[in-house]
Amino acid sequence: MTYRSRYDAVVVGAGHNGLVAANLLADAGWSVLVLEAEDTPGGAARSTDALGPGWVTDLFSAFYPLGAASPVLRGLDLHEHGLTWSHAPAVLAHLLPDGRAAVMSRDPHETAASVDAFAAGDGEAWLDLVRRWDRLGDAVLDALFQPFPPIRPGLDLLRRLGPGDAARFARFAMLPVRRLGEEQFRGDGARLLLAGTALHSDMSPEEPGSAVFGWLMTMVGQRFGFPAPRGGSGMLTAALVRRLRSAGGEIRCGTPVERILVRGNRAQAVRTASGEVIGARRAVVADIDAPTLFLTLVGAQNLPSRFLDDLRRFQWDPSTLKLNWALSAPMPWKTAEVGRAGTVHLGADMDGLSDYTTALTTGRRPAKPFLLLGQMTTADPTRSPHGTEVLWAYTHLPRSLRGDADILRRQVEAVEDLLERHAPGFRDLVVNRILETPAGLNDADGNLVGGAINGGTAKIFQELIFRPVTGLGRPETPVRGLYLASAAAHPGGGVHGGPGGNAAKAALLHSGVRGALRSAGVRLALRTIYSGPDRGVLPPAAAELPSG
Ligand SMILES: Cc1cc2nc3c(=O)[nH]c(=O)nc-3n(C[C@H](O)[C@H](O)[C@H](O)COP(=O)(O)OP(=O)(O)OC[C@H]3O[C@@H](n4cnc5c(N)ncnc54)[C@H](O)[C@@H]3O)c2cc1C
């Protein structure tokens, strides 16, 4: 086949993962073109002044603890391309329904004092978790952000733990966060700092794996904070784009890709919505959600039936309602110390978190929404005029209710009532408000299918080698030369560049003579996993495929 234009790699989607992959491939000397459907790059890392001139709000993600900690993003030296992290005076506050608050600061001793006020001894127990992190944290991060299996960092982790503690750490990794809180602490403060951050995923406090996620997020918060890019989340994207261009990469926005062209089981090219065909000599890297990539862009006819059967079991994460307010003054919190925190969790104690996640699972409107709130001007004073505040928040809804206008209206009311209860006078301070419904989120970024924010559930049965479907936990797909780079791939959602970095590393690994042997091994393993007949027991609609 001949193409009017041809690149070593075509990256589909300019979310941060696509941009990370493009940067790494361009660094390796590949010619790279990124094609983005929307008119602006960034996917779910974009900001706007739609609240008014001089006011910046993040349309999707806002705080990047994993981004600051990620060896992938740190390796790109984005500060040399305009990224500056900004920190609030305190990292995170969990505000309890009774008005008490646990506050996490970047100084672990300050956090310890806050949780100790809930129960004497909890401060020391918190410092114990921090010490565990300091012993293991960099090996954990290295393991998390490597293509699977993370052999070298895994061995390093084992060496640091020793044989006795390795088994104990394995148990720790299995714990539900409710249980970790009960084992480690006596008071609600520390328990809720862990559980609230565990709910940045869609796990409930009772779910195995939620403890280690809560520990990861809080400990990263201790050591790196929950920073926000100075000037808005779009500044992270701008730095990635600037870096890509300086490395020779190209990017074209307003160019949706509608097909990945496969011949001889190899991704050869992409076709855009306008009909242009662009060749990919070595790789097509897809920063696209898994069902859309495989069923719409690649097409079932190009995939093994066993793989399609697994894809039917794919589970989305819940739907999301996103809210933004411009306030004429800072939030008038009844609990003053909450005003220092960049991120605020509110609306639920431990049982409230369980009720909330149960409602999401059972398809009922959470009567008491759990809110993740950002005080953006507190985190970054450039976001709005002096003496004002930009609030950013989201809460989840069951996917089955995402299109119900009455439910959405009631949930907005419930959220604003909650804020008014904890900060009387809040409503009077609102000078502008932007609501982003699940459908609105999806319209603005095709990967946020039905308002899902994490590229699929983070429950343990869809993590590691089960992400996005049972396989290798690697970015290689059943189609040669096609790599999955989005949050649908291990290590999943969040702005940290893990999936993009892994996809680029895999593409580089498979090219050239030295990669040929390892490449053959990966292909053989994939063929074994997806060979054999479709054993499907689910009807095709079970996994809510692309229409979301
Ligand atoms: C409301 C909300 C709040 C969040 N808060 C946080 C937070 O505070 N911290 C955090 O770390 N994470 C947060 N997240 C999660 C995080 O934003 C995502 O996990 C992350 O952005 C995923 O990055 P990605 O590159 O995989 O995909 P995306 O950012 O979704 O980018 C995918 C890109 O591909 C493009 N695209 C899709 N289809 C096509 C096509 N056919 N052709 C061309 N282009 C296409 C899309 O337009 C988009 O630009 C939040 C997400 C949301 C929605």
The ligand as an SDF file (V2000), in Angstrom:
LIG
                    3D

 53 58  0  0  0  0  0  0  0  0999 V2000
  -13.8450   14.8690   35.9990 C   0  0  0  0  0  0  0  0  0  0  0  0
  -12.5080   14.1540   36.0960 C   0  0  0  0  0  0  0  0  0  0  0  0
  -11.6870   14.3870   37.1920 C   0  0  0  0  0  0  0  0  0  0  0  0
  -10.4660   13.7270   37.2990 C   0  0  0  0  0  0  0  0  0  0  0  0
   -9.6170   14.0600   38.3200 N   0  0  0  0  0  0  0  0  0  0  0  0
   -8.3540   13.5830   38.3090 C   0  0  0  0  0  0  0  0  0  0  0  0
   -7.3740   14.1580   39.1600 C   0  0  0  0  0  0  0  0  0  0  0  0
   -7.6250   15.1340   39.8800 O   0  0  0  0  0  0  0  0  0  0  0  0
   -6.1220   13.6170   39.1220 N   0  0  0  0  0  0  0  0  0  0  0  0
   -5.7890   12.6020   38.2690 C   0  0  0  0  0  0  0  0  0  0  0  0
   -4.6280   12.1650   38.2680 O   0  0  0  0  0  0  0  0  0  0  0  0
   -6.7000   12.0820   37.4160 N   0  0  0  0  0  0  0  0  0  0  0  0
   -7.9530   12.5580   37.4000 C   0  0  0  0  0  0  0  0  0  0  0  0
   -8.8560   12.1040   36.4780 N   0  0  0  0  0  0  0  0  0  0  0  0
   -8.4980   10.9510   35.6060 C   0  0  0  0  0  0  0  0  0  0  0  0
   -7.5560   11.3630   34.4890 C   0  0  0  0  0  0  0  0  0  0  0  0
   -7.9100   12.6170   33.9860 O   0  0  0  0  0  0  0  0  0  0  0  0
   -7.5820   10.3310   33.3570 C   0  0  0  0  0  0  0  0  0  0  0  0
   -7.3610    9.0410   33.8740 O   0  0  0  0  0  0  0  0  0  0  0  0
   -6.4980   10.6570   32.3290 C   0  0  0  0  0  0  0  0  0  0  0  0
   -6.6740   11.9580   31.8180 O   0  0  0  0  0  0  0  0  0  0  0  0
   -6.4980    9.6530   31.2120 C   0  0  0  0  0  0  0  0  0  0  0  0
   -5.5790   10.0760   30.2430 O   0  0  0  0  0  0  0  0  0  0  0  0
   -5.5410    9.4160   28.7860 P   0  0  0  0  0  0  0  0  0  0  0  0
   -4.4520   10.0920   28.0450 O   0  0  0  0  0  0  0  0  0  0  0  0
   -5.5020    7.9490   28.9490 O   0  0  0  0  0  0  0  0  0  0  0  0
   -6.9520    9.7400   28.1360 O   0  0  0  0  0  0  0  0  0  0  0  0
   -7.7090   11.1150   27.8890 P   0  0  0  0  0  0  0  0  0  0  0  0
   -7.1560   12.1800   28.7570 O   0  0  0  0  0  0  0  0  0  0  0  0
   -9.1510   10.8300   28.0090 O   0  0  0  0  0  0  0  0  0  0  0  0
   -7.3410   11.4870   26.3890 O   0  0  0  0  0  0  0  0  0  0  0  0
   -7.8240   10.7600   25.2920 C   0  0  0  0  0  0  0  0  0  0  0  0
   -7.7490   11.6490   24.0630 C   0  0  0  0  0  0  0  0  0  0  0  0
   -8.0490   10.8870   22.9060 O   0  0  0  0  0  0  0  0  0  0  0  0
   -8.8810   11.6710   22.0600 C   0  0  0  0  0  0  0  0  0  0  0  0
   -9.6180   10.7680   21.1780 N   0  0  0  0  0  0  0  0  0  0  0  0
  -10.6020    9.8900   21.5300 C   0  0  0  0  0  0  0  0  0  0  0  0
  -11.0300    9.2330   20.4390 N   0  0  0  0  0  0  0  0  0  0  0  0
  -10.3060    9.6910   19.3810 C   0  0  0  0  0  0  0  0  0  0  0  0
  -10.2770    9.3890   17.9960 C   0  0  0  0  0  0  0  0  0  0  0  0
  -11.1000    8.4640   17.4470 N   0  0  0  0  0  0  0  0  0  0  0  0
   -9.4110   10.0640   17.2010 N   0  0  0  0  0  0  0  0  0  0  0  0
   -8.5540   10.9840   17.7260 C   0  0  0  0  0  0  0  0  0  0  0  0
   -8.5600   11.3120   19.0320 N   0  0  0  0  0  0  0  0  0  0  0  0
   -9.4050   10.6660   19.8590 C   0  0  0  0  0  0  0  0  0  0  0  0
   -9.7690   12.4060   23.0370 C   0  0  0  0  0  0  0  0  0  0  0  0
  -10.3710   13.5330   22.4260 O   0  0  0  0  0  0  0  0  0  0  0  0
   -8.7570   12.7780   24.1090 C   0  0  0  0  0  0  0  0  0  0  0  0
   -8.1000   13.9820   23.8060 O   0  0  0  0  0  0  0  0  0  0  0  0
  -10.0710   12.7760   36.3140 C   0  0  0  0  0  0  0  0  0  0  0  0
  -10.8800   12.5610   35.2070 C   0  0  0  0  0  0  0  0  0  0  0  0
  -12.0810   13.2620   35.0740 C   0  0  0  0  0  0  0  0  0  0  0  0
  -12.9160   13.0540   33.8560 C   0  0  0  0  0  0  0  0  0  0  0  0
  1  2  1  0
  2  3  1  0
  2 52  2  0
  3  4  2  0
  4  5  1  0
  4 50  1  0
  5  6  2  0
  6  7  1  0
  6 13  1  0
  7  8  2  0
  7  9  1  0
  9 10  1  0
 10 11  2  0
 10 12  1  0
 12 13  2  0
 13 14  1  0
 14 15  1  0
 14 50  1  0
 15 16  1  0
 16 17  1  0
 16 18  1  0
 18 19  1  0
 18 20  1  0
 20 21  1  0
 20 22  1  0
 22 23  1  0
 23 24  1  0
 24 25  2  0
 24 26  1  0
 24 27  1  0
 27 28  1  0
 28 29  2  0
 28 30  1  0
 28 31  1  0
 31 32  1  0
 32 33  1  0
 33 34  1  0
 33 48  1  0
 34 35  1  0
 35 36  1  0
 35 46  1  0
 36 37  1  0
 36 45  1  0
 37 38  2  0
 38 39  1  0
 39 40  1  0
 39 45  2  0
 40 41  1  0
 40 42  2  0
 42 43  1  0
 43 44  2  0
 44 45  1  0
 46 47  1  0
 46 48  1  0
 48 49  1  0
 50 51  2  0
 51 52  1  0
 52 53  1  0
M  END
$$$$
